[in-house]
Amino acid sequence: MVATVPIYIALLSWITGAAPRPRPLVFAGLAGGFLGVGILMAPSLHFRVGETRHPGIGMLILLVSSFLWSVGSLYSRNAKNADSPFVAASQQMICGGMLLVITGFVSNERFQPHALTALSVWAWIYLVLIGAIIGFTAYIFLLRHCDPAKVSTYAYVNPIVAVILGAFFAGEKLSGRSLLATALIIGSVAIVITAQQFTAKSAPPISAALAEAD
């Protein structure tokens, strides 16, 4: 469901005027990437008959969350914020952390120190350093300086990275489905990037357009 983020961002950027109308190749690339993620994640989308919890509710929550993430990403491009992407990232992390703490108390969740293991601590350190400090800060920086549709293709690349890491460190086997999905996703991302670069080269400079108008 998170793979819908690039589609949301491309459409919202066009609707709000933050970016020109995407070329047909961009839409094709976004659709291909979404299909590739669907093929990659298909084995985990099977549901048992008679489950008490409706899986559609979780999917709906993820779709709404992805939409809100896309809206927030576009809003952060022009919002009055700190110049430093590190400060901007830390502000969002602090607010998000406070909301999660409040949600945890409301849902009666408690911290259990005895459940901590060396593996979980190292995983937490990795998420803080790589995922939050480096990854999210880079995302904020790219949103301010690059095309939103191009930046949002990270949602297509993440599953591929997860599959590769699982194969190297967890001994997971790469199936034909995984290889097909990987090729489709990489090709789709390449299409989006190439189409955006072609649009940027073919579009006349703003100064030239203004001079012609005068």
Backbone bond lengths (Angstrom), bond angles and torsions (degrees), N, CA, C in turn:
res aa  C-N    CA-C-N  psi(-1)  N-CA   C-N-CA  omega(-1)  CA-C   N-CA-C  phi
1 M - - - 1.457 - - 1.534 112.01 -
2 V 1.345 115.59 -30.38 1.455 118.91 178.19 1.527 110.61 -65.76
3 A 1.326 116.63 -21.37 1.462 120.31 179.35 1.522 112.33 -67.73
4 T 1.325 117.61 -7.26 1.471 120.06 175.71 1.528 111.63 -79.46
5 V 1.332 118.24 -10.76 1.466 121.04 -178.58 1.525 112.73 -56.80
6 P 1.354 119.58 -48.02 1.469 117.99 178.94 1.524 113.23 -59.35
7 I 1.328 116.51 -36.80 1.465 119.85 179.30 1.517 110.11 -66.98
8 Y 1.335 116.14 -45.92 1.469 120.15 178.07 1.528 110.79 -57.82
9 I 1.326 116.62 -48.61 1.467 120.59 -175.31 1.521 111.24 -64.77
10 A 1.335 117.15 -41.54 1.461 119.76 179.39 1.524 111.10 -62.16
11 L 1.338 116.72 -43.89 1.463 120.31 -179.16 1.526 111.71 -70.56
12 L 1.340 116.93 -44.03 1.462 120.29 -179.53 1.529 111.51 -65.89
13 S 1.333 117.04 -36.63 1.469 120.04 177.89 1.528 110.51 -62.58
14 W 1.313 115.64 -38.73 1.468 120.67 178.83 1.526 111.07 -70.39
15 I 1.335 116.80 -44.99 1.463 121.14 -176.79 1.527 111.42 -65.75
16 T 1.331 116.32 -41.56 1.467 120.51 -177.27 1.524 113.05 -83.09
17 G 1.320 117.71 -6.48 1.458 120.34 -179.67 1.510 114.05 82.63
18 A 1.341 118.03 9.22 1.462 120.79 179.02 1.519 111.62 -72.19
19 A 1.323 116.92 -20.81 1.462 121.54 179.52 1.524 107.97 -150.10
20 P 1.329 117.27 155.21 1.468 118.91 177.84 1.519 111.65 -67.64
21 R 1.322 114.27 169.02 1.464 119.20 -179.68 1.526 109.68 -59.62
22 P 1.336 117.65 127.49 1.467 119.54 -179.02 1.530 111.04 -61.98
23 R 1.314 115.19 144.04 1.452 120.29 175.75 1.524 110.19 -68.57
24 P 1.343 117.88 155.54 1.473 119.87 177.60 1.527 113.02 -54.04
25 L 1.349 116.26 -33.98 1.461 119.24 178.00 1.527 111.81 -62.62
26 V 1.334 116.83 -35.01 1.467 120.33 178.56 1.522 109.81 -65.15
27 F 1.331 116.76 -46.07 1.466 119.83 177.88 1.522 111.08 -60.84
28 A 1.332 116.22 -39.76 1.460 119.75 178.27 1.530 110.81 -64.15
29 G 1.332 116.40 -41.32 1.457 119.94 178.59 1.517 112.14 -65.46
30 L 1.328 117.39 -41.02 1.464 120.99 178.69 1.526 110.99 -64.36
31 A 1.333 115.71 -42.75 1.465 119.49 179.00 1.518 110.95 -65.34
32 G 1.340 116.45 -40.34 1.454 119.63 178.68 1.521 112.61 -65.19
33 G 1.323 116.94 -39.82 1.460 119.94 177.16 1.514 112.28 -64.97
34 F 1.340 116.36 -40.82 1.472 120.41 177.69 1.528 110.19 -62.83
35 L 1.326 116.32 -41.79 1.465 120.38 177.82 1.523 111.03 -63.58
36 G 1.334 116.53 -41.19 1.456 120.09 179.31 1.518 112.48 -62.24
37 V 1.331 116.63 -42.19 1.467 120.01 177.18 1.521 110.30 -64.66
38 G 1.341 116.48 -38.34 1.460 119.69 177.66 1.519 112.14 -62.28
39 I 1.344 116.93 -41.99 1.460 120.97 177.22 1.525 110.63 -64.18
40 L 1.327 116.41 -40.83 1.462 121.17 -178.61 1.518 111.70 -65.74
41 M 1.335 116.55 -38.97 1.463 120.76 -174.98 1.527 112.97 -95.30
42 A 1.327 118.48 1.66 1.465 121.53 -175.44 1.527 113.46 -54.72
43 P 1.343 120.55 -43.04 1.471 119.11 -178.66 1.524 114.35 -60.50
44 S 1.316 117.54 -26.56 1.472 120.01 -177.91 1.518 112.58 -91.30
45 L 1.334 117.35 3.69 1.461 120.42 -177.91 1.514 112.80 -101.37
46 H 1.333 117.35 12.05 1.459 120.16 178.01 1.532 109.38 -83.70
47 F 1.317 116.15 139.19 1.454 121.35 -178.41 1.527 109.52 -119.38
48 R 1.307 114.61 142.51 1.458 120.17 178.85 1.522 111.08 -79.27
49 V 1.320 114.38 143.26 1.461 119.61 178.94 1.522 109.16 -70.57
50 G 1.308 116.16 135.20 1.462 120.66 178.31 1.506 114.43 87.57
51 E 1.320 118.25 14.02 1.464 120.54 177.61 1.512 109.61 -65.91
52 T 1.325 116.03 138.96 1.462 120.30 -178.81 1.518 111.66 -75.24
53 R 1.314 116.99 -30.31 1.461 120.77 179.72 1.520 109.85 -94.91
54 H 1.314 115.22 132.51 1.458 120.08 -179.12 1.524 109.30 -80.48
55 P 1.346 118.73 119.05 1.474 120.49 -177.99 1.521 112.82 -66.13
56 G 1.334 116.89 -22.96 1.450 119.82 -178.82 1.520 112.85 -63.59
57 I 1.337 116.62 -29.59 1.462 119.94 179.62 1.524 110.35 -65.86
58 G 1.325 116.08 -44.27 1.468 119.75 177.87 1.511 112.14 -63.11
59 M 1.333 116.76 -40.25 1.459 120.40 178.25 1.523 111.22 -64.28
60 L 1.335 115.98 -40.76 1.466 119.68 178.96 1.526 110.88 -63.40
61 I 1.330 116.74 -40.76 1.462 120.74 177.97 1.522 110.71 -62.30
62 L 1.335 116.68 -42.23 1.463 120.37 179.38 1.523 111.51 -66.13
63 L 1.334 117.08 -38.29 1.459 120.18 178.09 1.526 111.41 -64.15
64 V 1.339 115.83 -44.34 1.468 120.17 178.44 1.528 110.19 -65.27
65 S 1.326 116.63 -40.98 1.462 120.50 179.28 1.520 111.14 -62.99
66 S 1.329 116.73 -41.80 1.464 120.45 178.60 1.527 110.82 -64.15
67 F 1.333 116.21 -38.52 1.465 119.97 177.91 1.523 110.78 -64.51
68 L 1.337 117.06 -45.11 1.465 120.73 179.60 1.523 111.23 -65.73
69 W 1.332 116.77 -36.86 1.474 120.22 175.82 1.523 110.22 -61.37
70 S 1.321 116.35 -41.91 1.467 120.76 179.68 1.525 110.90 -64.60
71 V 1.341 116.30 -43.65 1.464 120.25 178.34 1.526 110.41 -61.13
72 G 1.336 116.33 -45.63 1.459 120.31 179.62 1.515 112.51 -64.24
73 S 1.329 116.93 -36.98 1.464 120.36 179.32 1.528 110.65 -63.29
74 L 1.330 116.75 -44.14 1.465 120.14 179.51 1.524 111.26 -69.45
75 Y 1.333 116.64 -37.22 1.465 119.91 179.48 1.523 110.91 -63.99
76 S 1.329 116.90 -37.43 1.472 120.35 -176.54 1.520 112.08 -68.21
77 R 1.340 117.83 -16.82 1.471 119.73 -179.57 1.526 111.68 -65.51
78 N 1.332 116.60 -39.96 1.465 120.83 -174.13 1.524 113.42 -116.09
79 A 1.321 117.70 0.02 1.463 119.65 -178.92 1.523 110.68 -71.01
80 K 1.334 115.72 151.54 1.455 120.26 176.29 1.518 108.20 -69.37
81 N 1.300 115.47 111.06 1.451 120.36 -174.72 1.518 109.11 -147.52
82 A 1.316 115.34 174.93 1.462 120.17 178.97 1.520 110.11 -65.69
83 D 1.323 115.67 145.71 1.456 120.20 179.19 1.523 111.64 -65.78
84 S 1.320 116.40 -35.22 1.456 120.46 -178.12 1.531 110.70 -75.66
85 P 1.333 118.82 127.05 1.468 120.25 176.41 1.521 112.06 -65.34
86 F 1.353 118.03 -24.87 1.463 120.69 177.52 1.528 110.49 -66.11
87 V 1.341 116.30 -42.87 1.466 120.16 178.70 1.528 110.44 -66.18
88 A 1.324 116.23 -43.53 1.460 119.96 179.71 1.524 111.36 -61.96
89 A 1.330 116.80 -42.22 1.459 120.49 178.82 1.529 111.31 -65.46
90 S 1.345 116.48 -40.99 1.470 119.77 -179.26 1.521 111.67 -66.60
91 Q 1.336 117.00 -36.65 1.461 119.55 177.40 1.529 111.31 -60.64
92 Q 1.334 116.08 -44.90 1.464 119.60 -179.49 1.520 111.26 -67.90
93 M 1.332 116.94 -37.58 1.459 120.29 179.56 1.524 111.53 -65.98
94 I 1.331 116.29 -40.62 1.468 119.77 179.82 1.530 110.90 -64.98
95 C 1.338 115.69 -45.75 1.475 119.39 178.88 1.525 110.99 -62.59
96 G 1.335 116.22 -44.97 1.457 119.66 179.06 1.516 112.19 -63.52
97 G 1.346 116.92 -40.27 1.460 120.18 178.22 1.513 112.84 -63.76
98 M 1.329 116.93 -40.33 1.462 120.41 178.35 1.526 111.02 -63.81
99 L 1.323 117.15 -40.99 1.463 120.47 178.31 1.530 111.17 -64.60
100 L 1.331 117.20 -38.19 1.462 120.16 178.61 1.524 111.63 -67.92
101 V 1.339 116.68 -37.35 1.466 120.08 176.97 1.531 110.38 -63.19
102 I 1.318 116.15 -44.78 1.470 120.05 178.63 1.528 110.44 -62.70
103 T 1.333 116.32 -43.20 1.464 120.08 178.75 1.521 111.13 -62.84
104 G 1.330 116.86 -38.76 1.450 120.35 178.39 1.529 112.75 -63.17
105 F 1.331 116.92 -41.50 1.461 120.08 177.97 1.526 111.03 -66.50
106 V 1.327 116.22 -41.82 1.465 119.78 -179.14 1.527 111.03 -64.18
107 S 1.325 116.94 -38.52 1.461 121.05 -179.87 1.526 112.78 -85.88
108 N 1.332 116.76 8.65 1.457 123.34 174.95 1.537 112.80 65.02
109 E 1.320 116.37 34.17 1.460 119.77 174.73 1.522 109.42 -86.53
110 R 1.311 116.13 144.76 1.457 121.67 -177.79 1.516 110.70 -129.71
111 F 1.346 115.61 148.46 1.461 120.80 177.89 1.523 108.82 -76.20
112 Q 1.331 115.49 130.99 1.462 121.49 -177.93 1.529 109.70 -121.15
113 P 1.335 116.82 93.63 1.477 119.65 -177.14 1.512 113.54 -59.85
114 H 1.345 118.07 -31.72 1.462 120.10 -177.08 1.532 112.22 -68.01
115 A 1.347 116.87 -16.19 1.467 120.25 -179.87 1.520 112.31 -85.07
116 L 1.332 117.22 -7.14 1.463 120.37 -179.49 1.529 110.98 -71.84
117 T 1.311 115.67 137.91 1.460 122.21 175.42 1.530 108.74 -128.68
118 A 1.321 115.87 164.89 1.466 119.64 178.47 1.528 110.88 -60.60
119 L 1.335 116.38 -36.76 1.466 120.16 179.92 1.525 111.42 -65.35
120 S 1.332 116.18 -42.49 1.467 118.89 -179.31 1.531 111.19 -68.78
121 V 1.323 117.38 -35.49 1.468 120.64 178.23 1.523 110.54 -65.84
122 W 1.340 117.22 -44.73 1.465 120.45 178.39 1.530 111.00 -65.37
123 A 1.328 116.83 -36.70 1.467 120.13 176.81 1.525 110.50 -63.58
124 W 1.330 116.35 -40.02 1.465 120.60 178.38 1.536 111.03 -65.17
125 I 1.333 116.65 -42.27 1.465 121.00 178.45 1.526 109.99 -62.30
126 Y 1.331 116.33 -41.79 1.467 119.97 178.95 1.528 110.71 -62.06
127 L 1.318 117.26 -43.83 1.466 120.60 -179.35 1.528 111.24 -64.93
128 V 1.339 116.65 -37.09 1.467 119.74 179.66 1.533 110.54 -67.69
129 L 1.335 116.16 -48.33 1.463 119.79 -175.07 1.531 112.26 -75.32
130 I 1.327 116.52 -52.60 1.471 121.11 -174.13 1.524 111.43 -83.60
131 G 1.315 116.45 -49.99 1.457 119.52 -175.07 1.515 114.10 -72.22
132 A 1.338 116.46 -44.02 1.467 120.21 -174.20 1.528 112.40 -91.69
133 I 1.330 116.60 -61.61 1.468 120.20 -173.10 1.528 111.66 -66.34
134 I 1.329 117.29 -46.32 1.468 120.35 -177.26 1.531 111.47 -88.27
135 G 1.325 117.03 -55.84 1.456 121.09 -173.81 1.515 114.07 -63.85
136 F 1.331 117.03 -52.24 1.461 119.59 -176.10 1.522 111.71 -70.15
137 T 1.324 116.82 -36.38 1.470 119.86 176.64 1.528 110.66 -63.56
138 A 1.328 116.46 -41.45 1.465 119.80 176.76 1.525 110.97 -63.24
139 Y 1.334 116.54 -36.97 1.464 120.60 178.34 1.526 110.90 -63.50
140 I 1.326 117.26 -43.56 1.470 121.04 178.14 1.520 110.48 -62.38
141 F 1.334 116.36 -43.13 1.464 120.52 -179.63 1.530 110.95 -63.19
142 L 1.327 116.94 -45.28 1.461 120.48 -178.06 1.524 111.82 -66.83
143 L 1.330 117.06 -35.09 1.464 119.69 177.95 1.524 111.70 -60.20
144 R 1.335 116.20 -32.58 1.465 120.42 -177.91 1.518 112.76 -80.78
145 H 1.334 117.64 -20.04 1.454 119.81 -171.44 1.523 114.29 -123.36
146 C 1.318 118.69 -6.73 1.464 120.85 -177.02 1.521 110.65 -129.32
147 D 1.320 114.65 169.13 1.456 120.12 178.98 1.536 110.06 -65.85
148 P 1.344 118.64 133.60 1.467 120.94 -176.99 1.526 113.37 -59.36
149 A 1.338 117.43 -41.10 1.466 120.01 -178.85 1.522 111.19 -62.27
150 K 1.336 116.16 -37.15 1.462 120.19 179.53 1.534 110.79 -69.75
151 V 1.327 116.42 -42.94 1.471 120.29 -179.01 1.523 110.97 -64.31
152 S 1.335 116.80 -37.09 1.467 120.60 -174.28 1.520 113.28 -71.16
153 T 1.339 118.22 -9.21 1.460 119.48 179.44 1.526 112.36 -68.87
154 Y 1.335 117.62 -3.72 1.467 119.73 174.17 1.528 110.41 -58.00
155 A 1.337 116.88 -30.15 1.467 121.04 -178.63 1.524 111.52 -66.03
156 Y 1.329 117.74 -21.69 1.455 121.30 176.14 1.519 111.57 -86.35
157 V 1.327 116.79 -31.09 1.464 120.77 -175.50 1.524 111.29 -79.98
158 N 1.321 117.93 -32.73 1.468 121.32 -176.48 1.529 113.52 -54.78
159 P 1.345 119.55 -45.88 1.473 117.96 178.75 1.512 113.43 -61.31
160 I 1.347 117.01 -34.57 1.468 119.55 178.22 1.528 110.12 -64.61
161 V 1.329 116.17 -43.89 1.471 120.20 178.54 1.526 109.68 -60.77
162 A 1.332 117.27 -41.03 1.461 120.91 179.71 1.530 111.36 -63.02
163 V 1.336 117.05 -41.10 1.467 120.68 179.04 1.525 110.98 -65.41
164 I 1.333 116.50 -43.09 1.472 120.36 -179.45 1.529 110.60 -65.03
165 L 1.338 116.87 -44.75 1.467 119.90 178.83 1.532 110.89 -63.63
166 G 1.350 116.04 -38.45 1.460 119.31 177.97 1.519 111.86 -63.89
167 A 1.332 116.71 -36.42 1.464 120.01 179.67 1.536 111.55 -69.91
168 F 1.336 116.68 -37.71 1.462 120.65 -176.75 1.528 112.53 -79.75
169 F 1.332 116.68 -41.90 1.464 119.56 -171.42 1.530 114.20 -104.92
170 A 1.319 118.31 -22.77 1.472 120.28 -177.99 1.527 112.58 -112.78
171 G 1.319 117.01 1.68 1.458 119.79 177.20 1.515 114.26 71.71
172 E 1.330 117.83 19.39 1.460 120.26 179.63 1.531 109.48 -74.78
173 K 1.329 115.77 143.37 1.456 121.16 -177.28 1.526 110.64 -88.78
174 L 1.330 114.62 140.42 1.464 120.75 176.06 1.523 108.84 -86.79
175 S 1.321 116.41 116.58 1.453 121.45 -179.67 1.519 110.62 -90.57
176 G 1.327 115.36 170.90 1.457 119.89 176.04 1.519 111.24 -61.83
177 R 1.334 116.64 -34.46 1.466 120.54 177.66 1.522 110.57 -62.96
178 S 1.339 116.81 -42.08 1.464 120.51 -179.85 1.522 111.25 -63.84
179 L 1.330 116.51 -43.10 1.464 119.88 -179.86 1.527 111.17 -65.95
180 L 1.337 116.51 -40.23 1.464 120.08 178.08 1.524 110.88 -63.54
181 A 1.336 116.27 -46.20 1.458 120.26 179.60 1.524 111.18 -63.40
182 T 1.335 116.42 -39.81 1.467 120.17 179.47 1.527 111.25 -62.20
183 A 1.329 116.34 -45.41 1.470 119.77 178.76 1.520 111.05 -63.00
184 L 1.338 116.83 -40.52 1.460 120.63 -179.39 1.523 111.22 -66.28
185 I 1.324 116.89 -41.47 1.466 120.87 -179.19 1.522 110.90 -67.57
186 I 1.331 116.84 -47.08 1.471 119.93 -179.93 1.522 110.37 -61.48
187 G 1.335 116.72 -42.76 1.452 119.83 177.88 1.515 112.30 -62.65
188 S 1.330 117.02 -38.84 1.460 121.19 -179.81 1.524 111.25 -66.80
189 V 1.330 116.51 -43.36 1.465 120.24 177.48 1.525 110.58 -62.18
190 A 1.327 116.40 -40.31 1.463 119.95 178.15 1.525 110.83 -63.09
191 I 1.323 117.22 -38.26 1.465 121.11 179.00 1.527 110.36 -64.14
192 V 1.338 116.10 -45.41 1.472 119.96 -179.49 1.526 110.64 -61.21
193 I 1.334 116.71 -47.25 1.465 120.48 -178.12 1.534 111.04 -64.81
194 T 1.326 116.06 -44.11 1.465 119.98 -179.60 1.527 111.20 -64.19
195 A 1.330 116.51 -43.20 1.461 119.90 -179.61 1.515 111.35 -64.29
196 Q 1.336 117.48 -39.30 1.459 120.68 179.27 1.521 111.22 -67.31
197 Q 1.328 117.49 -39.22 1.461 120.63 178.33 1.525 110.93 -66.82
198 F 1.336 116.63 -37.02 1.458 120.03 178.50 1.519 110.95 -66.35
199 T 1.346 115.61 -38.70 1.463 119.94 178.14 1.517 110.88 -64.48
200 A 1.342 116.31 -41.68 1.466 120.46 -178.64 1.524 111.01 -65.25
201 K 1.346 117.05 -36.76 1.462 119.64 -179.67 1.523 112.10 -74.39
202 S 1.343 116.59 -34.63 1.453 119.92 -176.13 1.510 113.01 -81.07
203 A 1.347 117.38 -20.65 1.456 120.58 -179.06 1.522 109.70 -77.04
204 P 1.330 119.34 135.10 1.469 121.12 -179.82 1.513 110.41 -72.01
205 P 1.329 118.78 150.50 1.458 121.16 177.61 1.520 111.02 -60.45
206 I 1.317 115.86 150.18 1.463 120.64 -178.85 1.518 110.58 -62.41
207 S 1.330 116.99 -39.96 1.460 119.79 -179.29 1.522 111.48 -62.91
208 A 1.351 116.76 -38.76 1.451 120.40 178.96 1.518 111.33 -67.39
209 A 1.332 115.61 -39.14 1.459 119.39 179.14 1.522 110.93 -64.26
210 L 1.340 116.57 -39.96 1.461 119.79 179.51 1.523 110.83 -67.49
211 A 1.337 115.79 -37.35 1.463 119.16 179.57 1.526 111.27 -65.11
212 E 1.350 115.74 -38.75 1.451 119.30 178.41 1.526 111.02 -66.98
213 A 1.336 116.47 -35.68 1.463 120.37 -179.30 1.527 110.71 -66.77
214 D 1.348 116.01 -33.86 1.460 119.10 178.67 1.531 110.95 -72.89
